[in-house]
Amino acid sequence: MRNDLRERRDRADMSQADLAAAVDVTRQTINSIERERYDPSLELAFKLADHFDCRIEDLFFPESAD
Amino acid sequence: MTETALSAKERVASRRHYRRLMFGSIAVAVVLSLSLRFLDYPLIGEAVYWLGIVGFAAAAWLSPVELFDERDNEVERRASQTTLGVIGVVLVVGASASRTLAALDIYTMPAAVWGALYGYVLVFVVFGVAYTWVSRRS
């Protein structure tokens, strides 16, 4: 699944470690999501969307949504 | 084990600390245990080994934070699948080759090899039981 996480994190001027701490996962998890190697659970996706004050579909989109 | 009192930074530091404690206690215990066995102190070596096991379990139990997140669990799940796949191939090919070679009077596998293959069978039996148990609870 594609995502907008890196851009949103950069805009918020946060490091991966900061974001990881904010949603209580490891920095490696944030890194894997940003590199689109790992699709988060629905729960984590909600946490991330909540953190950036947006909807899940603003943050994550399927490969077909080009 | 409550997490509410910890700040985000403390949670990260705590996770790192307890994970190091877990794996460190096992690693140190194994090295010490092997050394003691080599130096002809097998019982003390065994005691040190168990201290390491207890340290591992205690660090996991006493940690105030979750030590493994969902990606860790996913990595573990994929690694387990790969492991089972490799064991499955070795079991299928190894058992068949052993039977065939013995039937053709070419080579009889040592009992140790058959022991290993039966050990692999046991792994799949345990997996089947665990799978059934987990699937009924899900």
N, CA and C atoms of all chains as a GROMACS GRO file, in nm:
protein
  612
    1MET      N    1   0.084  -0.119   0.000
    1MET     CA    2   0.000   0.000   0.000
    1MET      C    3   0.089   0.126   0.000
    2ARG      N    4   0.051   0.223  -0.082
    2ARG     CA    5   0.128   0.348  -0.086
    2ARG      C    6   0.085   0.436   0.031
    3ASN      N    7   0.172   0.528   0.069
    3ASN     CA    8   0.134   0.617   0.178
    3ASN      C    9   0.207   0.750   0.170
    4ASP      N   10   0.152   0.842   0.246
    4ASP     CA   11   0.198   0.980   0.245
    4ASP      C   12   0.272   1.013   0.374
    5LEU      N   13   0.313   0.910   0.445
    5LEU     CA   14   0.362   0.930   0.582
    5LEU      C   15   0.488   1.016   0.586
    6ARG      N   16   0.581   0.987   0.497
    6ARG     CA   17   0.709   1.060   0.499
    6ARG      C   18   0.686   1.209   0.479
    7GLU      N   19   0.602   1.244   0.381
    7GLU     CA   20   0.575   1.386   0.353
    7GLU      C   21   0.511   1.453   0.474
    8ARG      N   22   0.413   1.386   0.531
    8ARG     CA   23   0.344   1.446   0.646
    8ARG      C   24   0.438   1.459   0.766
    9ARG      N   25   0.523   1.361   0.784
    9ARG     CA   26   0.619   1.369   0.896
    9ARG      C   27   0.719   1.482   0.873
   10ASP      N   28   0.765   1.497   0.749
   10ASP     CA   29   0.858   1.606   0.718
   10ASP      C   30   0.791   1.741   0.742
   11ARG      N   31   0.665   1.751   0.697
   11ARG     CA   32   0.592   1.878   0.716
   11ARG      C   33   0.576   1.911   0.864
   12ALA      N   34   0.559   1.806   0.943
   12ALA     CA   35   0.542   1.827   1.088
   12ALA      C   36   0.677   1.841   1.158
   13ASP      N   37   0.784   1.832   1.081
   13ASP     CA   38   0.920   1.844   1.133
   13ASP      C   39   0.946   1.744   1.246
   14MET      N   40   0.907   1.622   1.221
   14MET     CA   41   0.927   1.515   1.320
   14MET      C   42   1.028   1.414   1.268
   15SER      N   43   1.102   1.357   1.358
   15SER     CA   44   1.190   1.247   1.318
   15SER      C   45   1.108   1.117   1.323
   16GLN      N   46   1.164   1.013   1.263
   16GLN     CA   47   1.095   0.882   1.270
   16GLN      C   48   1.082   0.837   1.416
   17ALA      N   49   1.187   0.867   1.494
   17ALA     CA   50   1.183   0.827   1.636
   17ALA      C   51   1.072   0.901   1.710
   18ASP      N   52   1.055   1.030   1.678
   18ASP     CA   53   0.949   1.109   1.744
   18ASP      C   54   0.812   1.049   1.713
   19LEU      N   55   0.791   1.021   1.583
   19LEU     CA   56   0.661   0.968   1.542
   19LEU      C   57   0.639   0.828   1.602
   20ALA      N   58   0.746   0.749   1.603
   20ALA     CA   59   0.736   0.615   1.661
   20ALA      C   60   0.694   0.623   1.808
   21ALA      N   61   0.756   0.716   1.880
   21ALA     CA   62   0.722   0.731   2.022
   21ALA      C   63   0.577   0.779   2.037
   22ALA      N   64   0.535   0.867   1.946
   22ALA     CA   65   0.400   0.923   1.956
   22ALA      C   66   0.292   0.816   1.938
   23VAL      N   67   0.319   0.718   1.853
   23VAL     CA   68   0.217   0.614   1.829
   23VAL      C   69   0.257   0.480   1.891
   24ASP      N   70   0.365   0.483   1.969
   24ASP     CA   71   0.410   0.368   2.048
   24ASP      C   72   0.445   0.244   1.965
   25VAL      N   73   0.527   0.267   1.863
   25VAL     CA   74   0.587   0.154   1.791
   25VAL      C   75   0.736   0.182   1.781
   26THR      N   76   0.810   0.089   1.724
   26THR     CA   77   0.954   0.113   1.711
   26THR      C   78   0.981   0.202   1.590
   27ARG      N   79   1.099   0.266   1.592
   27ARG     CA   80   1.136   0.351   1.478
   27ARG      C   81   1.145   0.268   1.350
   28GLN      N   82   1.187   0.142   1.365
   28GLN     CA   83   1.198   0.055   1.248
   28GLN      C   84   1.061   0.033   1.182
   29THR      N   85   0.957   0.032   1.263
   29THR     CA   86   0.822   0.013   1.208
   29THR      C   87   0.784   0.134   1.122
   30ILE      N   88   0.810   0.254   1.174
   30ILE     CA   89   0.780   0.374   1.095
   30ILE      C   90   0.862   0.373   0.966
   31ASN      N   91   0.988   0.337   0.977
   31ASN     CA   92   1.076   0.331   0.860
   31ASN      C   93   1.021   0.232   0.757
   32SER      N   94   0.978   0.115   0.804
   32SER     CA   95   0.926   0.014   0.711
   32SER      C   96   0.798   0.060   0.643
   33ILE      N   97   0.713   0.130   0.718
   33ILE     CA   98   0.588   0.180   0.658
   33ILE      C   99   0.621   0.284   0.551
   34GLU      N  100   0.711   0.375   0.585
   34GLU     CA  101   0.747   0.480   0.488
   34GLU      C  102   0.809   0.423   0.361
   35ARG      N  103   0.883   0.316   0.377
   35ARG     CA  104   0.944   0.252   0.259
   35ARG      C  105   0.848   0.156   0.191
   36GLU      N  106   0.725   0.151   0.243
   36GLU     CA  107   0.617   0.069   0.186
   36GLU      C  108   0.654  -0.079   0.183
   37ARG      N  109   0.727  -0.118   0.287
   37ARG     CA  110   0.761  -0.259   0.301
   37ARG      C  111   0.668  -0.326   0.401
   38TYR      N  112   0.598  -0.246   0.477
   38TYR     CA  113   0.508  -0.301   0.578
   38TYR      C  114   0.380  -0.220   0.581
   39ASP      N  115   0.267  -0.290   0.571
   39ASP     CA  116   0.137  -0.224   0.583
   39ASP      C  117   0.092  -0.233   0.728
   40PRO      N  118   0.064  -0.119   0.790
   40PRO     CA  119   0.028  -0.122   0.932
   40PRO      C  120  -0.108  -0.185   0.954
   41SER      N  121  -0.132  -0.225   1.078
   41SER     CA  122  -0.265  -0.275   1.115
   41SER      C  123  -0.362  -0.157   1.109
   42LEU      N  124  -0.490  -0.191   1.109
   42LEU     CA  125  -0.592  -0.086   1.107
   42LEU      C  126  -0.578   0.004   1.229
   43GLU      N  127  -0.547  -0.058   1.341
   43GLU     CA  128  -0.533   0.018   1.466
   43GLU      C  129  -0.420   0.121   1.456
   44LEU      N  130  -0.306   0.076   1.402
   44LEU     CA  131  -0.192   0.169   1.390
   44LEU      C  132  -0.222   0.275   1.284
   45ALA      N  133  -0.288   0.234   1.176
   45ALA     CA  134  -0.325   0.332   1.072
   45ALA      C  135  -0.415   0.441   1.132
   46PHE      N  136  -0.509   0.401   1.216
   46PHE     CA  137  -0.595   0.499   1.282
   46PHE      C  138  -0.514   0.591   1.374
   47LYS      N  139  -0.419   0.532   1.446
   47LYS     CA  140  -0.335   0.612   1.536
   47LYS      C  141  -0.256   0.717   1.457
   48LEU      N  142  -0.201   0.673   1.343
   48LEU     CA  143  -0.121   0.764   1.261
   48LEU      C  144  -0.208   0.874   1.203
   49ALA      N  145  -0.325   0.835   1.152
   49ALA     CA  146  -0.417   0.935   1.096
   49ALA      C  147  -0.462   1.033   1.205
   50ASP      N  148  -0.488   0.979   1.322
   50ASP     CA  149  -0.528   1.064   1.434
   50ASP      C  150  -0.416   1.161   1.469
   51HIS      N  151  -0.294   1.112   1.467
   51HIS     CA  152  -0.179   1.197   1.501
   51HIS      C  153  -0.166   1.314   1.403
   52PHE      N  154  -0.187   1.284   1.275
   52PHE     CA  155  -0.173   1.390   1.174
   52PHE      C  156  -0.306   1.461   1.146
   53ASP      N  157  -0.405   1.428   1.227
   53ASP     CA  158  -0.536   1.493   1.218
   53ASP      C  159  -0.594   1.484   1.077
   54CYS      N  160  -0.592   1.362   1.024
   54CYS     CA  161  -0.649   1.342   0.891
   54CYS      C  162  -0.722   1.207   0.889
   55ARG      N  163  -0.779   1.172   0.775
   55ARG     CA  164  -0.846   1.043   0.764
   55ARG      C  165  -0.744   0.938   0.717
   56ILE      N  166  -0.775   0.813   0.743
   56ILE     CA  167  -0.684   0.706   0.700
   56ILE      C  168  -0.661   0.712   0.549
   57GLU      N  169  -0.770   0.739   0.475
   57GLU     CA  170  -0.756   0.739   0.329
   57GLU      C  171  -0.678   0.860   0.276
   58ASP      N  172  -0.653   0.958   0.363
   58ASP     CA  173  -0.565   1.068   0.323
   58ASP      C  174  -0.418   1.028   0.338
   59LEU      N  175  -0.397   0.927   0.420
   59LEU     CA  176  -0.261   0.886   0.453
   59LEU      C  177  -0.218   0.761   0.376
   60PHE      N  178  -0.313   0.671   0.360
   60PHE     CA  179  -0.283   0.544   0.291
   60PHE      C  180  -0.374   0.527   0.170
   61PHE      N  181  -0.317   0.480   0.062
   61PHE     CA  182  -0.400   0.454  -0.056
   61PHE      C  183  -0.348   0.332  -0.130
   62PRO      N  184  -0.439   0.256  -0.191
   62PRO     CA  185  -0.397   0.134  -0.259
   62PRO      C  186  -0.312   0.164  -0.384
   63GLU      N  187  -0.237   0.064  -0.427
   63GLU     CA  188  -0.150   0.081  -0.544
   63GLU      C  189  -0.228   0.129  -0.666
   64SER      N  190  -0.356   0.086  -0.674
   64SER     CA  191  -0.436   0.118  -0.792
   64SER      C  192  -0.480   0.264  -0.798
   65ALA      N  193  -0.464   0.337  -0.687
   65ALA     CA  194  -0.513   0.475  -0.682
   65ALA      C  195  -0.414   0.574  -0.740
   66ASP      N  196  -0.370   0.551  -0.863
   66ASP     CA  197  -0.276   0.644  -0.930
   66ASP      C  198  -0.348   0.743  -1.018
   67MET      N  199   0.176  -0.424   3.475
   67MET     CA  200   0.275  -0.339   3.410
   67MET      C  201   0.205  -0.221   3.341
   68THR      N  202   0.200  -0.110   3.406
   68THR     CA  203   0.130   0.003   3.347
   68THR      C  204   0.223   0.089   3.262
   69GLU      N  205   0.169   0.142   3.154
   69GLU     CA  206   0.251   0.225   3.066
   69GLU      C  207   0.213   0.372   3.079
   70THR      N  208   0.111   0.399   3.154
   70THR     CA  209   0.055   0.534   3.154
   70THR      C  210   0.150   0.638   3.213
   71ALA      N  211   0.236   0.596   3.307
   71ALA     CA  212   0.320   0.693   3.377
   71ALA      C  213   0.442   0.733   3.294
   72LEU      N  214   0.468   0.666   3.185
   72LEU     CA  215   0.590   0.691   3.108
   72LEU      C  216   0.565   0.788   2.994
   73SER      N  217   0.662   0.878   2.974
   73SER     CA  218   0.653   0.966   2.857
   73SER      C  219   0.694   0.886   2.734
   74ALA      N  220   0.672   0.946   2.616
   74ALA     CA  221   0.706   0.876   2.491
   74ALA      C  222   0.854   0.840   2.488
   75LYS      N  223   0.940   0.935   2.529
   75LYS     CA  224   1.084   0.908   2.527
   75LYS      C  225   1.121   0.798   2.626
   76GLU      N  226   1.056   0.801   2.740
   76GLU     CA  227   1.084   0.698   2.841
   76GLU      C  228   1.040   0.561   2.792
   77ARG      N  229   0.929   0.557   2.717
   77ARG     CA  230   0.881   0.428   2.663
   77ARG      C  231   0.983   0.369   2.567
   78VAL      N  232   1.036   0.457   2.479
   78VAL     CA  233   1.136   0.411   2.382
   78VAL      C  234   1.260   0.362   2.453
   79ALA      N  235   1.309   0.442   2.550
   79ALA     CA  236   1.431   0.403   2.624
   79ALA      C  237   1.407   0.274   2.702
   80SER      N  238   1.289   0.262   2.759
   80SER     CA  239   1.256   0.145   2.839
   80SER      C  240   1.251   0.020   2.751
   81ARG      N  241   1.190   0.033   2.634
   81ARG     CA  242   1.181  -0.080   2.542
   81ARG      C  243   1.321  -0.129   2.504
   82ARG      N  244   1.408  -0.031   2.472
   82ARG     CA  245   1.545  -0.066   2.432
   82ARG      C  246   1.617  -0.135   2.547
   83HIS      N  247   1.602  -0.076   2.666
   83HIS     CA  248   1.670  -0.129   2.785
   83HIS      C  249   1.628  -0.272   2.815
   84TYR      N  250   1.498  -0.298   2.817
   84TYR     CA  251   1.451  -0.431   2.853
   84TYR      C  252   1.478  -0.534   2.744
   85ARG      N  253   1.476  -0.489   2.619
   85ARG     CA  254   1.510  -0.584   2.512
   85ARG      C  255   1.656  -0.625   2.523
   86ARG      N  256   1.742  -0.527   2.555
   86ARG     CA  257   1.884  -0.559   2.574
   86ARG      C  258   1.902  -0.654   2.692
   87LEU      N  259   1.828  -0.628   2.798
   87LEU     CA  260   1.836  -0.716   2.916
   87LEU      C  261   1.796  -0.860   2.880
   88MET      N  262   1.685  -0.871   2.804
   88MET     CA  263   1.635  -1.004   2.765
   88MET      C  264   1.740  -1.082   2.688
   89PHE      N  265   1.780  -1.023   2.575
   89PHE     CA  266   1.870  -1.097   2.487
   89PHE      C  267   2.011  -1.103   2.543
   90GLY      N  268   2.051  -0.998   2.619
   90GLY     CA  269   2.182  -0.997   2.682
   90GLY      C  270   2.196  -1.107   2.784
   91SER      N  271   2.093  -1.129   2.864
   91SER     CA  272   2.102  -1.231   2.969
   91SER      C  273   2.118  -1.369   2.907
   92ILE      N  274   2.047  -1.394   2.799
   92ILE     CA  275   2.060  -1.524   2.732
   92ILE      C  276   2.199  -1.539   2.671
   93ALA      N  277   2.244  -1.434   2.602
   93ALA     CA  278   2.373  -1.443   2.533
   93ALA      C  279   2.486  -1.464   2.634
   94VAL      N  280   2.485  -1.385   2.741
   94VAL     CA  281   2.591  -1.397   2.842
   94VAL      C  282   2.585  -1.535   2.908
   95ALA      N  283   2.464  -1.581   2.937
   95ALA     CA  284   2.449  -1.711   3.004
   95ALA      C  285   2.499  -1.824   2.914
   96VAL      N  286   2.469  -1.817   2.787
   96VAL     CA  287   2.513  -1.925   2.696
   96VAL      C  288   2.665  -1.927   2.686
   97VAL      N  289   2.724  -1.809   2.670
   97VAL     CA  290   2.871  -1.802   2.658
   97VAL      C  291   2.936  -1.853   2.786
   98LEU      N  292   2.888  -1.804   2.901
   98LEU     CA  293   2.944  -1.846   3.030
   98LEU      C  294   2.924  -1.997   3.051
   99SER      N  295   2.805  -2.043   3.017
   99SER     CA  296   2.774  -2.184   3.037
   99SER      C  297   2.866  -2.274   2.953
  100LEU      N  298   2.885  -2.235   2.828
  100LEU     CA  299   2.974  -2.313   2.741
  100LEU      C  300   3.117  -2.310   2.795
  101SER      N  301   3.159  -2.193   2.842
  101SER     CA  302   3.295  -2.180   2.896
  101SER      C  303   3.312  -2.269   3.018
  102LEU      N  304   3.213  -2.265   3.107
  102LEU     CA  305   3.221  -2.346   3.229
  102LEU      C  306   3.221  -2.496   3.197
  103ARG      N  307   3.141  -2.533   3.096
  103ARG     CA  308   3.140  -2.673   3.056
  103ARG      C  309   3.278  -2.714   3.003
  104PHE      N  310   3.335  -2.624   2.924
  104PHE     CA  311   3.468  -2.648   2.866
  104PHE      C  312   3.573  -2.659   2.978
  105LEU      N  313   3.555  -2.581   3.086
  105LEU     CA  314   3.651  -2.583   3.197
  105LEU      C  315   3.619  -2.693   3.298
  106ASP      N  316   3.525  -2.781   3.259
  106ASP     CA  317   3.490  -2.897   3.343
  106ASP      C  318   3.410  -2.861   3.468
  107TYR      N  319   3.324  -2.761   3.455
  107TYR     CA  320   3.229  -2.729   3.563
  107TYR      C  321   3.087  -2.739   3.506
  108PRO      N  322   3.047  -2.859   3.465
  108PRO     CA  323   2.920  -2.870   3.392
  108PRO      C  324   2.797  -2.829   3.473
  109LEU      N  325   2.798  -2.861   3.603
  109LEU     CA  326   2.678  -2.829   3.683
  109LEU      C  327   2.666  -2.678   3.706
  110ILE      N  328   2.779  -2.613   3.733
  110ILE     CA  329   2.775  -2.467   3.749
  110ILE      C  330   2.735  -2.403   3.616
  111GLY      N  331   2.786  -2.460   3.508
  111GLY     CA  332   2.749  -2.411   3.375
  111GLY      C  333   2.599  -2.421   3.352
  112GLU      N  334   2.541  -2.531   3.394
  112GLU     CA  335   2.397  -2.552   3.378
  112GLU      C  336   2.318  -2.450   3.462
  113ALA      N  337   2.370  -2.426   3.584
  113ALA     CA  338   2.303  -2.329   3.673
  113ALA      C  339   2.307  -2.189   3.610
  114VAL      N  340   2.422  -2.154   3.554
  114VAL     CA  341   2.436  -2.021   3.490
  114VAL      C  342   2.341  -2.011   3.371
  115TYR      N  343   2.331  -2.121   3.297
  115TYR     CA  344   2.240  -2.125   3.182
  115TYR      C  345   2.096  -2.096   3.226
  116TRP      N  346   2.056  -2.158   3.336
  116TRP     CA  347   1.919  -2.136   3.384
  116TRP      C  348   1.901  -1.996   3.441
  117LEU      N  349   2.009  -1.941   3.497
  117LEU     CA  350   2.000  -1.801   3.542
  117LEU      C  351   1.969  -1.710   3.423
  118GLY      N  352   2.034  -1.741   3.310
  118GLY     CA  353   2.009  -1.665   3.189
  118GLY      C  354   1.864  -1.677   3.143
  119ILE      N  355   1.811  -1.798   3.148
  119ILE     CA  356   1.671  -1.821   3.110
  119ILE      C  357   1.578  -1.740   3.201
  120VAL      N  358   1.606  -1.748   3.331
  120VAL     CA  359   1.523  -1.675   3.427
  120VAL      C  360   1.534  -1.524   3.401
  121GLY      N  361   1.658  -1.477   3.372
  121GLY     CA  362   1.678  -1.334   3.342
  121GLY      C  363   1.598  -1.292   3.220
  122PHE      N  364   1.598  -1.377   3.118
  122PHE     CA  365   1.523  -1.351   2.995
  122PHE      C  366   1.373  -1.334   3.026
  123ALA      N  367   1.321  -1.432   3.100
  123ALA     CA  368   1.178  -1.430   3.132
  123ALA      C  369   1.145  -1.312   3.224
  124ALA      N  370   1.235  -1.285   3.320
  124ALA     CA  371   1.209  -1.176   3.415
  124ALA      C  372   1.206  -1.041   3.343
  125ALA      N  373   1.300  -1.020   3.249
  125ALA     CA  374   1.303  -0.893   3.176
  125ALA      C  375   1.175  -0.875   3.096
  126ALA      N  376   1.128  -0.984   3.034
  126ALA     CA  377   1.004  -0.975   2.957
  126ALA      C  378   0.885  -0.947   3.049
  127TRP      N  379   0.884  -1.011   3.164
  127TRP     CA  380   0.772  -0.999   3.258
  127TRP      C  381   0.770  -0.862   3.326
  128LEU      N  382   0.888  -0.813   3.362
  128LEU     CA  383   0.895  -0.689   3.440
  128LEU      C  384   0.894  -0.563   3.355
  129SER      N  385   0.910  -0.579   3.225
  129SER     CA  386   0.914  -0.460   3.140
  129SER      C  387   0.784  -0.379   3.154
  130PRO      N  388   0.797  -0.248   3.173
  130PRO     CA  389   0.676  -0.165   3.186
  130PRO      C  390   0.614  -0.131   3.051
  131VAL      N  391   0.679  -0.170   2.943
  131VAL     CA  392   0.626  -0.141   2.809
  131VAL      C  393   0.619  -0.268   2.725
  132GLU      N  394   0.540  -0.262   2.618
  132GLU     CA  395   0.538  -0.374   2.522
  132GLU      C  396   0.674  -0.378   2.455
  133LEU      N  397   0.738  -0.495   2.456
  133LEU     CA  398   0.873  -0.503   2.400
  133LEU      C  399   0.872  -0.525   2.249
  134PHE      N  400   0.762  -0.577   2.198
  134PHE     CA  401   0.756  -0.606   2.055
  134PHE      C  402   0.630  -0.543   1.997
  135ASP      N  403   0.646  -0.471   1.890
  135ASP     CA  404   0.528  -0.409   1.830
  135ASP      C  405   0.474  -0.497   1.717
  136GLU      N  406   0.374  -0.446   1.644
  136GLU     CA  407   0.307  -0.530   1.545
  136GLU      C  408   0.399  -0.571   1.431
  137ARG      N  409   0.495  -0.484   1.394
  137ARG     CA  410   0.587  -0.523   1.287
  137ARG      C  411   0.679  -0.636   1.334
  138ASP      N  412   0.723  -0.629   1.458
  138ASP     CA  413   0.804  -0.738   1.514
  138ASP      C  414   0.727  -0.870   1.503
  139ASN      N  415   0.600  -0.864   1.538
  139ASN     CA  416   0.517  -0.986   1.532
  139ASN      C  417   0.501  -1.036   1.389
  140GLU      N  418   0.487  -0.941   1.296
  140GLU     CA  419   0.473  -0.979   1.155
  140GLU      C  420   0.603  -1.041   1.102
  141VAL      N  421   0.715  -0.981   1.141
  141VAL     CA  422   0.845  -1.037   1.099
  141VAL      C  423   0.860  -1.178   1.154
  142GLU      N  424   0.819  -1.195   1.281
  142GLU     CA  425   0.828  -1.327   1.344
  142GLU      C  426   0.739  -1.427   1.271
  143ARG      N  427   0.618  -1.382   1.233
  143ARG     CA  428   0.524  -1.471   1.163
  143ARG      C  429   0.582  -1.517   1.028
  144ARG      N  430   0.639  -1.419   0.955
  144ARG     CA  431   0.696  -1.456   0.824
  144ARG      C  432   0.817  -1.546   0.840
  145ALA      N  433   0.901  -1.517   0.940
  145ALA     CA  434   1.019  -1.601   0.964
  145ALA      C  435   0.976  -1.743   1.003
  146SER      N  436   0.869  -1.753   1.082
  146SER     CA  437   0.819  -1.886   1.121
  146SER      C  438   0.771  -1.962   0.999
  147GLN      N  439   0.701  -1.894   0.910
  147GLN     CA  440   0.652  -1.959   0.787
  147GLN      C  441   0.770  -2.009   0.704
  148THR      N  442   0.872  -1.924   0.692
  148THR     CA  443   0.989  -1.964   0.613
  148THR      C  444   1.056  -2.085   0.677
  149THR      N  445   1.069  -2.080   0.809
  149THR     CA  446   1.132  -2.191   0.881
  149THR      C  447   1.055  -2.321   0.857
  150LEU      N  448   0.922  -2.314   0.871
  150LEU     CA  449   0.841  -2.434   0.850
  150LEU      C  450   0.854  -2.484   0.706
  151GLY      N  451   0.860  -2.390   0.613
  151GLY     CA  452   0.876  -2.427   0.472
  151GLY      C  453   1.006  -2.502   0.449
  152VAL      N  454   1.114  -2.451   0.506
  152VAL     CA  455   1.245  -2.515   0.489
  152VAL      C  456   1.244  -2.654   0.554
  153ILE      N  457   1.190  -2.660   0.677
  153ILE     CA  458   1.183  -2.789   0.747
  153ILE      C  459   1.096  -2.887   0.669
  154GLY      N  460   0.988  -2.838   0.613
  154GLY     CA  461   0.898  -2.924   0.535
  154GLY      C  462   0.969  -2.984   0.415
  155VAL      N  463   1.043  -2.902   0.342
  155VAL     CA  464   1.115  -2.952   0.224
  155VAL      C  465   1.219  -3.055   0.267
  156VAL      N  466   1.295  -3.023   0.372
  156VAL     CA  467   1.398  -3.116   0.420
  156VAL      C  468   1.334  -3.248   0.462
  157LEU      N  469   1.219  -3.239   0.529
  157LEU     CA  470   1.150  -3.360   0.576
  157LEU      C  471   1.101  -3.445   0.459
  158VAL      N  472   1.033  -3.381   0.365
  158VAL     CA  473   0.976  -3.456   0.252
  158VAL      C  474   1.086  -3.520   0.168
  159VAL      N  475   1.185  -3.439   0.131
  159VAL     CA  476   1.293  -3.491   0.046
  159VAL      C  477   1.381  -3.590   0.123
  160GLY      N  478   1.416  -3.553   0.247
  160GLY     CA  479   1.504  -3.639   0.328
  160GLY      C  480   1.443  -3.774   0.358
  161ALA      N  481   1.315  -3.775   0.398
  161ALA     CA  482   1.250  -3.902   0.433
  161ALA      C  483   1.238  -3.991   0.309
  162SER      N  484   1.198  -3.928   0.198
  162SER     CA  485   1.181  -4.006   0.075
  162SER      C  486   1.315  -4.063   0.029
  163ALA      N  487   1.419  -3.979   0.032
  163ALA     CA  488   1.551  -4.025  -0.012
  163ALA      C  489   1.600  -4.137   0.078
  164SER      N  490   1.577  -4.123   0.209
  164SER     CA  491   1.622  -4.227   0.303
  164SER      C  492   1.554  -4.360   0.274
  165ARG      N  493   1.421  -4.354   0.250
  165ARG     CA  494   1.347  -4.479   0.223
  165ARG      C  495   1.391  -4.541   0.091
  166THR      N  496   1.406  -4.455  -0.010
  166THR     CA  497   1.442  -4.505  -0.144
  166THR      C  498   1.580  -4.569  -0.144
  167LEU      N  499   1.678  -4.498  -0.083
  167LEU     CA  500   1.814  -4.550  -0.080
  167LEU      C  501   1.822  -4.682  -0.003
  168ALA      N  502   1.743  -4.689   0.105
  168ALA     CA  503   1.742  -4.814   0.183
  168ALA      C  504   1.678  -4.926   0.103
  169ALA      N  505   1.567  -4.897   0.032
  169ALA     CA  506   1.496  -4.999  -0.046
  169ALA      C  507   1.584  -5.052  -0.160
  170LEU      N  508   1.668  -4.965  -0.214
  170LEU     CA  509   1.756  -5.006  -0.324
  170LEU      C  510   1.888  -5.065  -0.274
  171ASP      N  511   1.900  -5.076  -0.143
  171ASP     CA  512   2.023  -5.128  -0.081
  171ASP      C  513   2.147  -5.047  -0.118
  172ILE      N  514   2.127  -4.920  -0.139
  172ILE     CA  515   2.242  -4.834  -0.174
  172ILE      C  516   2.304  -4.775  -0.047
  173TYR      N  517   2.218  -4.726   0.039
  173TYR     CA  518   2.270  -4.662   0.160
  173TYR      C  519   2.162  -4.663   0.267
  174THR      N  520   2.202  -4.695   0.386
  174THR     CA  521   2.107  -4.690   0.499
  174THR      C  522   2.144  -4.570   0.586
  175MET      N  523   2.049  -4.482   0.601
  175MET     CA  524   2.074  -4.360   0.680
  175MET      C  525   2.101  -4.398   0.825
  176PRO      N  526   2.196  -4.328   0.890
  176PRO     CA  527   2.221  -4.354   1.032
  176PRO      C  528   2.096  -4.321   1.115
  177ALA      N  529   2.088  -4.387   1.230
  177ALA     CA  530   1.971  -4.365   1.318
  177ALA      C  531   1.958  -4.217   1.356
  178ALA      N  532   2.073  -4.148   1.365
  178ALA     CA  533   2.069  -4.006   1.405
  178ALA      C  534   1.991  -3.922   1.302
  179VAL      N  535   2.007  -3.957   1.173
  179VAL     CA  536   1.935  -3.884   1.069
  179VAL      C  537   1.785  -3.906   1.084
  180TRP      N  538   1.749  -4.034   1.107
  180TRP     CA  539   1.606  -4.063   1.126
  180TRP      C  540   1.553  -3.992   1.251
  181GLY      N  541   1.639  -3.984   1.353
  181GLY     CA  542   1.599  -3.913   1.475
  181GLY      C  543   1.568  -3.767   1.444
  182ALA      N  544   1.654  -3.707   1.361
  182ALA     CA  545   1.632  -3.566   1.323
  182ALA      C  546   1.502  -3.552   1.244
  183LEU      N  547   1.479  -3.647   1.151
  183LEU     CA  548   1.357  -3.640   1.070
  183LEU      C  549   1.232  -3.656   1.155
  184TYR      N  550   1.237  -3.748   1.253
  184TYR     CA  551   1.123  -3.764   1.344
  184TYR      C  552   1.105  -3.637   1.428
  185GLY      N  553   1.217  -3.573   1.461
  185GLY     CA  554   1.209  -3.444   1.533
  185GLY      C  555   1.134  -3.341   1.451
  186TYR      N  556   1.162  -3.339   1.320
  186TYR     CA  557   1.092  -3.247   1.230
  186TYR      C  558   0.942  -3.280   1.223
  187VAL      N  559   0.912  -3.410   1.221
  187VAL     CA  560   0.770  -3.451   1.223
  187VAL      C  561   0.703  -3.395   1.348
  188LEU      N  562   0.774  -3.405   1.460
  188LEU     CA  563   0.720  -3.356   1.586
  188LEU      C  564   0.693  -3.205   1.579
  189VAL      N  565   0.782  -3.132   1.511
  189VAL     CA  566   0.762  -2.988   1.496
  189VAL      C  567   0.627  -2.961   1.427
  190PHE      N  568   0.598  -3.041   1.324
  190PHE     CA  569   0.471  -3.019   1.252
  190PHE      C  570   0.351  -3.062   1.335
  191VAL      N  571   0.370  -3.165   1.417
  191VAL     CA  572   0.260  -3.206   1.506
  191VAL      C  573   0.230  -3.093   1.605
  192VAL      N  574   0.336  -3.038   1.664
  192VAL     CA  575   0.317  -2.927   1.759
  192VAL      C  576   0.252  -2.808   1.688
  193PHE      N  577   0.297  -2.780   1.566
  193PHE     CA  578   0.239  -2.669   1.490
  193PHE      C  579   0.090  -2.693   1.466
  194GLY      N  580   0.055  -2.817   1.429
  194GLY     CA  581  -0.085  -2.850   1.404
  194GLY      C  582  -0.171  -2.828   1.528
  195VAL      N  583  -0.120  -2.874   1.642
  195VAL     CA  584  -0.194  -2.855   1.768
  195VAL      C  585  -0.208  -2.706   1.798
  196ALA      N  586  -0.096  -2.633   1.786
  196ALA     CA  587  -0.099  -2.489   1.815
  196ALA      C  588  -0.193  -2.416   1.720
  197TYR      N  589  -0.190  -2.455   1.594
  197TYR     CA  590  -0.276  -2.391   1.493
  197TYR      C  591  -0.423  -2.413   1.528
  198THR      N  592  -0.455  -2.537   1.563
  198THR     CA  593  -0.594  -2.570   1.598
  198THR      C  594  -0.639  -2.489   1.719
  199TRP      N  595  -0.553  -2.484   1.818
  199TRP     CA  596  -0.586  -2.412   1.942
  199TRP      C  597  -0.607  -2.263   1.914
  200VAL      N  598  -0.514  -2.205   1.839
  200VAL     CA  599  -0.523  -2.061   1.812
  200VAL      C  600  -0.644  -2.030   1.723
  201SER      N  601  -0.668  -2.116   1.622
  201SER     CA  602  -0.779  -2.088   1.530
  201SER      C  603  -0.913  -2.099   1.602
  202ARG      N  604  -0.923  -2.186   1.702
  202ARG     CA  605  -1.049  -2.198   1.775
  202ARG      C  606  -1.072  -2.080   1.867
  203ARG      N  607  -0.963  -2.013   1.905
  203ARG     CA  608  -0.977  -1.896   1.993
  203ARG      C  609  -0.994  -1.768   1.914
  204SER      N  610  -0.976  -1.776   1.780
  204SER     CA  611  -0.982  -1.652   1.699
  204SER      C  612  -1.120  -1.634   1.637
   0.00000   0.00000   0.00000
